[in-house]
């Protein structure tokens, strides 16, 4: 559960907070991928859970997201495709120019 609270809840929280989503539903699976149970988390509840355990701080996460988004806004050019990736060995984010947008993204946009 510690790994879930430290890492998964961070991703869920930042996405939900920025988008104004008040709660999320998380499914928990066994090692074979079968759904065991679901649990509803309020966005504010997530922040309180991790604050008590000192895993991460919402304000620090938001400040980091703001820095990354401002950097992207000032760096990327219209009509160009990029790949944003985290490089764990260097502990940094890289922005790479790409020849095309990944199929997953273009197919999703086409469905809209």
N, C-alpha and C positions, 0 to 999 in steps of 0.2 A: 504494500500500500504506500510505502514511503516514496518509491520511484514514481508511482502514479501521481501522488500529490506534488512532488517536486517538479516533474517534467510535463506530464500530460495536462494537469490542471493549469499550468502556466499558459500553454497553447490555447486551451479552451477559454480561459479567462480573458486573455488579451483580445482574441477575436470577438468574443461576445461583448466585452466592454466597449470596444471601439465601435461596433455595429449597433450598440444599444439593445442587445438581446438580454432580457431580464433573467432567463434561466435556460439551462441545457439539460438534455437527457443523455446519460452515458450508459452504454451497454458493456457489461463485463462478460468475457468469454473464458472458456477453459482452453487448455493447450491444443485442443483439436478444433478450435474455432466455434464451438457451440455456445450460443448465448445462455448464460447462467442467470443473470438478473439485470435489471435496469435501475438506475438511480437518478433522480432529478436533483440538480444543483442550481441554486440561485447564484447569479454572478457575484453578488455581494457576499454570499456565503463562502464562495471559493476564496475570496480575498481574506476573509476572517480565518479560515482553516489554515492557510499557509502563513498568515501573519503570526498566529499563535505558535507555530512550529519554527518560525524564522527561516523558511525555505527560500522565499523571495519576497520582494516588496513591490506592490503594484505601481507606486510612483516611479521607482527606478526602471521598471519595465516600460512604462509609458514614455519616460524620458528617452530611453534607448530607441524605442519605436519612432519617436519624433525625430531623433537625430538621423536615423536611417532613411525615413521618408523624406526629410528635407534634403538630405544628400542625393537621394534618387531624383527628386524633383529638379534639382540644379544640375544633374549630370546627364540624365537620359534625354534623347532627342526624339522628336516625333517621327513616326514612320520607320523606326528601327526596332528590331527585336533584341531582347537581352535575356540573359539567364542570371538570376541572383542566387548565389550559393554560399553556404557556410563551409569553410574549410577547417575541420576540427584540429588537424595537426598544427595549423598556424593560428588557430583561434581568431579567425577573421572572416569577414564577409567580402566576397568578390562579385563584381559586376562584369559579366562577359558579354561582348557583342555576339549575336547569333545570326546565322544566315536565315533562320526561319523560327517561327514560334512553335513550341512543342505541340504535337497533334492533340494531346489532351486538352489544351487550352483552346485551340482553334475549333475543335469539334464542339466544345462547350459553348463558345461564342456563337457558332452557327445555330445552335439549338435555341438561343435566345431570340 
